[in-house]
Amino acid sequence: MAEQQEFFSGAQPLSPRLRRLVAGLREDSAGLSERMLQTLRSTIPEYGSLGDSLAQDVYRAGVKNAELWYDSLLAGGRPHEDNLRWIGRFSQRRHAQALSLSALLQAYRTGTRVYMDAMLSQVREHPTLRDEMLFRVSPFLLYYSDLMSRTVSDTYLTEHSRELLWKEQLQARLSAAVFNPTSPGAFEDAARALGIAPEHPHVALALRLGPAQLPATDPTLPEQILEALVATAPSDSAPVARSLHHGHWLAWLPLVAGETADARERRLGERARQLLRAFPDAEAAGVGLPGAAAAGWRTSAEQAMGAIDLGRRLHKGGASFRYSDFALDTLMRQSSEMSGLCGEMVACIAAEPQLLETLETYFEHRQNHKVTAAALGIHRNTLLHRLAHIEAMLGASFDDMDWLSRIYLALRQRRLSRGTLPSLH
C-alpha cells in the first residue's frame, strides 16, 4: 500500500470485519472497473461513444482508481502525492482526448458510487456494518470525492489554459505569416499545427471596431466577438483563425463543400449582419472572396476590409458589405483605360450639378420615378424632363441596358474617385 501523506480529519480505523470486506473488494478492482466502464458508457454520452482503445484506457485507469479508493479508505487518508500526480496525468490525457471536464468529473463520481455500492451490497444485512458505513465511510467518501474533484479539475483547467495560450501564440504566428510573410513555410507550419489545411480556400470576414472597442480598452473583446460569430450559426463552420489588423477584427472561415457561390455570399452576408447586431458599436462588417494559402488569406482579408470602404462610400445606409458586390468596380478602377472612359461618360453632365444629382438619385432609388422625384423634392414631370435632357446630351436612352449599365458604373467610379482608397492587392 502506498504511503499516506495526510489523514482525514476525525478518521477512525475501520473495524477488522469491514477491513476484510474492503480488502476483498480491492482484490476485485478489475471486476469493479469493468462494471464502472459499463455504467459510464450507459449513462454519460461522451463515454458511450468511446472507441475501443480509449475504452481500454478508461478501464485500466478504473482499476487504478478502485485500488486508490480502497487503499485510502483502509488508511483513512489521502493518496500519496505520486498517486495524485498520476490522477493529474490521467486528467491531462482526457483533456488531450477532447473529453469535457463535466463528463470527466461525472465519471469520477460515478466510479466512486460503483465502489460504494459494491460495499453497501455486502453490509445491508449487517446492522453494525451499516452503521459503520454511515458514520465512518460516508464522511470519508465526501472528503475523498472533494479531493479527487479538485485534483482532476485543477489539472484539467491548467492544461486547458496552457493549450489556449499555445493556440493564441499559433494564431499570432499565423497572422504574422499572412500579413508580414518573412519566413518560407511559416504559414503552412502554423496552419497545420492548428489543424488547418493551408491549401483549402477560406473566406475572410472583417469587423471594423469603433473607437471604444479597441482591445487595449477591453482585452476580452476579441474572444467575445468570436463567441458571437460562432453563435450566429452554431451548426455552421466555425472560424479556423482570427486576427486583429489595422482596427479590424478578422476571421477566416472555411468553404462549405458543394455550396454555390451565390449561397455562400448570402450566408456569410447574413452572418456579418448578425455579428453587427451583437456589436452595435462596431462601425461596419465586410466579407471577402475565397483564397488559399497565405497570399489568398491576405487578399481575402484586404477585400473584406476594402469592401467596408467601398460600401460606405457608395451607400448611404447599411453597414454590412460584400466584396463581390464591388469586384467589378475594383477591376475598373485598376484600369487606366476604363477610368478614362468612365470620366468621359459623365464629363458632360458633371458640369451641371443639378443633372448629375438627378442621375445619381435616379440610380440610388432603382430608377423609380415617384421615389426619385420625392427624394429630389421635385414634381414627377420635372424629373422626366431632366432625364430626357440627359438622354439628349449623351445621345443615349434609358431603355438601352448596355448604355444604362455603363453610365451606372461610371457614376460609381466618380463617387469612388473622391479621395484615395487603400489598395486591395
N, C-alpha and C positions, 0 to 999 in steps of 0.2 A: 504494500500500500504506500502511495506517495506521502511524503512528509507534509503535514499540515502547517500553515503559517499563521492562521488566525482562527480562533474559536468563536462559535456562535454565542452571543451574549445569553447567559442563562441556560446554556446547553447542559443536559444531564445525560449520563451514559444510558444507552438502551439496555433493557433487561436481557439476560442471557438468551431467553427464548426468542425475543424479537431480533436479537443479533444473529441468531442461527437462521432465522427466516430471511433476513436481509442478505446474509452471506450466500444463501442458496439462490436467491433471485439474482445476485450478482453473477453467479456462475452461469446463469441462463441469459446473459446480456445479449447474445446473438439472437436468441428467440424473441426477446423483447424488442430488439431493434427491427426485426422483420415485422413484428406486429405494429411497431411505431411507423415504419415506412408505409405499410398498407393504410394506416389511419391517415397519414399525411396526404397520400395520393387520392384518398376518397373525400377529404374534407377541405383541402387547400388547392384551388385551381392551378396555381403555378407549379405545385408539386405533382399534380395529376398529369401534367404534360411533360414531365421529365423524360429524357432519353435514358437508355439502359445504362450507359457509362456513368452518367450523373446520378442515377438512382443508386448504383452500386457505391458511389462515393458517399451519398447520404446514408446508406446502410452502414458502411464502415464507421462513419462518424457517429452514427447512432449507438453502435457497440461501445465506442469510447465514452460517449456521453452517459450511457447507462452505468458503466463502471465508475465514472466520476461521481455520479449522483449517489450511488450506493456507498462508495468509499467515503464520501463526505458525510453521509448520514451516519455511518458507523463511527467516524471520528468526531462528529459534532462540530465540524469547522469547514472553512472554505478550502477549495482545492489549492494545491501548491501553485506558485507563480508560473512554473513551467507549463502546468496544465491550463492555466488561464491564458498564457500566451498561445497555446495550441488552439484554444477556443477563438482567440483573436485571428489566428491564421485561417481557421475554418470560415470565420465571418468574411475575411478578405476574399477567399475563394468564391463564396456565394455572391459577393459584390461583383467580382470579375465575370461571373456567370449570369449577370443581369437579373439575379433574383432580388425582389424588393425587400426592403427592411421589414415591412409589416408582415410579409409572408415568412421571413426568417424568424422573427420573434414569435409568430403564431406557431411555427414548427417547434420551437423550444418549449413553449407552454404545452403543446400537445404531447411532446415526448415525455415531459415530466409527469403529465397526467397519466400516460400509459404506465410509467414506472410506479406511480402511486396506486393506480387501480390494481396492478398486479399484487401489491401488498395488501390492499383492502380485501381483495377476494380471498385471502388466506386468513384474515383475522375476524371476519364477520361473525363467526360462531363462538368467538372467544372474547367475552366482555372485558377482561383485564387488558388484553392486547388492543382492543378497540379504544379503551381509554388512553392507553399509551400512545396510540396513533394520533388521537385527538390532541392530547396535551403536550406531547414531546415532538412528534414527527411533523404535525401541521405547522407549528411556528417555524420549524426549521425549513419546511417547504417554502414558506413565504420569504425567508431570508435567502435561501439558495436561488429561488426564482428571480429575486431582485438583483442578486449578484450577477447571474448569467445574463439577464436582460441588459444591465449596464455594460458588462464586458462586450457583449455582441454589438449593441447599438453604438457604443463609443468607438469601437474599432471600425465598424461599418461606415459611420459618418466621417471618421478621419480619412478612411480610404476614398470615400466619395468626394471629400473636399480636395484631396490630393489629385484625384482624377479630373475634377473640374479645373483646377489650376493648370494641370498638364494640357487639357483641351484648350484653355484660354491662351496658353502660350503657343500652341499649334495654330490656333486661329490667327494670332498676331503674325506668326511666320507666314501663314498662307496669304494674309492680306498684304504683307510686305512684298511677297513674291508676285502678287498681282499688280500692285501699283508702282513698285520700285524694284523691278527684276534686276538683280545683280549676280546671282549665283545660278548657273545652269542646273536644272533639275530640282531646285528648291521647292517650286510649286508642286511638282509631282510627288516629292517626298512627303511634304506636309499633307497633301490631299490624301495620299494612301494611308498615312498614319491616322487620319480622321475617318477612314473608311469611305472616302470619296473616290469615284472613278474619274480621274482627271480628263479622260478623253470623252466623257459623256457630256453633252450640251447642258448648260444651266442658264437660267434667266435671272437677271438682277432686278431687285425691287428696291427703290430708294425712298426714304422718308426724310424730307428736309426739316430739320429741327428748328424750332423757334428760339429766340434769344434766351428764353428762360428754361430751355430744355437741354442745355449742354451738359454732358456727363460730368463736367467739373462741378456743376451745381448739384446734380443728383447722380451719384455713381451707380445707382441701381437701375437707372433708366434703360440702358441697353437690354438688360435682361427682361425688364417689363415689356419693352417693345416686342422682343422675341416671343414672350408668352402670349401677348395679344395677337401676334401674327399667326401663331400656331392655333389659337382659339378661333380664328376666322374660318378655319376649315379643318377641324380635328382629324377627319378621315383623309385629308389631302396630304401630299408630300410635304414634309417639314423642311425648313431651310437647312442646307448642309453646312453653310458657312455664313459668317456675318462680319461686318467691319464698320468702323467709324472713319469717314473720309470727308474732309472739307465741309463740315457742318451737316453731313448726311449720315443717317443710319442705313447701312446697306445689308441686304441678304441675297444669297444666291439659292434658287430653288431648282431642283431637277425637273426635266421634262417628264410628262406623263406618257408612257408608251401608248402609241396608237391615237393620241389626241391630235385633232386637226389644229392648224394654226389659228383659225378663227375661234374655235372653242377655247384654246389656250388664252388668247387675248381677252376674251370675255371673262374667263375665270380669274385671271390674275388682276384684271381691272377691278373686278368686284372685291377681291381680297384687299387691294390697295384702298378702295373706298371704305371698307370696314375698318381697316387699320387707322385711317384718318378719323373715323368716328370714335375710335377708342382713345385717340390722342388729338383732341380738337385744337390744342395749342400748336401742333405741328403746322408748318406752312403749306406743304403740298407733298404729294407722292408721285413717283414715276416708275414705269416698267420698261425695261429694255427688251432687246431681241435675244434669242438663244445664242450662246457662244461656248466653245470648248477650249480647254487648256487656259493657261494664264492670259494670253492675249485676248482670247474670246471672252473670258470673265471680265477683263478690264474694259473691253469695248462695250459689253452689255451694261456694266456699271456706269460708264460715261454716257451711254444712251439713256439710261434711266434718269440720271441727274440732268442731262440735257433736255429730256422730254419735259421736265418741270419748267425750265427756262423758256422753251418754245411754247409750251401750253399757256403759261402765264402771260406771255407776250401776245399770243393770238386770241386768247379767250378772256372775256371779261368775268365770267363765272366759272365755278368748278375748281377743284384743287387736286384731282387725280388725272394723270395723263399717261398715255402710252406712246412710246417712241414710234410704233408702227403707224400712228396717225400723222406723223411728221417726217417719215422717211423720205418721201418724195421732195419735201421742202428742203431737206438737208442735201440731197443729191443736186438739186437745182442751185443751191447756194454755193456748192463746191465747184460749179462750172461757170467760168467767166462768160462763156458764150450765152448760157441760159440767163445769167444775171443781167447781161446787157440787153437781151431780148425782152426780159420782163420790164426793165426800166423804160425801154422804148414804148412798150404797150400802154403804160399808164402815164407817159410823159404829157400827152395832150390834155387829159382831164386833171392831172395833178396841178396844172396851172389854174384851175378853177376849183377852189376848195369845196364849194357847195356841191358840185357834181361828184367830186371824189368822196365826200362824206355820204352822199346819197348811194353811190355804188357800194361802198363798204357796208353800209347799214343794210342794203338790199341783200347782200350775201350773208351777212350776220344773221338775218332773220329768215334765211332759207327761201328767199325770193317770194315771200308772202307780201302782196301789195298792201293789204289792210294793216298788217302789223308793222311793216316798214314805214308807212305813212304816219302811223301813230307814234312810232319811235322818233321820227324826224319832226313831228309836230306840224305836218302839212296835210293838205287835202289829198285824197287819192288821185284826183285828176292832175294835181301839181306833180305828184310822183311820176305818173305816166308820162307827162310832158318831159320831165327831166330824163327819164330812161330813153325816151325817143331821141332826145337831143344827144345823149351819149352814143346811141347807135349811129346817128348821122355823123358825129365827129370821128368815130372809129371805123366807120364803114362796115359795121358788123350787125348781127342780130342776136337778141337774147334767146331766140329759138334754135340757134346753132350751138349744139352741145360741145363741139370741138373748140369753138371760139370761147364759149362760156367757161369751159374748164381752164383754158389758158389764161384768161383775164382774172379768173379767181385765184389761180396760183401766183400770178403776177402781183396781185394786191397783197397776198400773204407775204411774198418776198419783200415787198416795200415795207410792210409793217415790221418784219424781222430785221430789216436793214437799219432800223432806228436804234443805234447802239451796237456794241460789239458783243457777240455771243461767244461763249467758250467753245473751243474746238471739241468735236465729238470723236476725234480719231487721233 
